[in-house]
Amino acid sequence: MAIMASKREESNHMARINPADAHTILGREARFNGKLTFEGAVRIDGHFEGEIFTDDLLLVGPGAEVKAKLTVGSVVINGTVEGDIVATASVEIKAPGRLKGNITTPALVIEKGVVFDGSCHMADAAGPVKTGPKPVLATPPPPPKSPSGPPPPPPMAPKL
């Protein structure tokens, strides 16, 4: 299992929202297209397509199929999600979960047996991860153009 977060960050957010208090928004046989905004913990067990916004917890149950852009506090995936995720607290993908999309989050947990097809950008709660300046590759200047005669030979590489 890959764990990339401080336990303090996870416990602070999870103390606020209890997954056991989740309200089921979509049962197994339900299908929904559109935009979902909510507070608290919500569990999806059916099929959802669109966008989901919350500062709290989204639970994707086993057997659920979600094709959406997720902007959440935290998400726990046990089903299938296709779409990009931006989470301010954490993303957990539990077996037999599947995610096809990119993740931006400060904390990521991936269990053994999960399928994750995408990339992850780790960002802290204050914003994206700071990186140093990109290296500059030195290239030799082009040889000067001569009005007549052959061009000068290329510069010699220094011996190491």
Beta strands, then each sheet from edge to edge (+ up, - down):
strand 1: 2-4
strand 2: 23-26
strand 3: 31-37
strand 4: 41-44
strand 5: 47-53
strand 6: 57-60
strand 7: 65-77
strand 8: 80-82
strand 9: 85-93
strand 10: 98-100
strand 11: 103-105
strand 12: 108-110
strand 13: 115-117
strand 14: 120-124
strand 15: 127-128
sheet 1: 1+ 12- 9- 7- 5- 3-
sheet 2: 1+ 12- 9- 11- 14- 15+
sheet 3: 1+ 12- 9- 7- 6- 4- 2-
sheet 4: 1+ 12- 9- 7- 8- 10- 13-
end
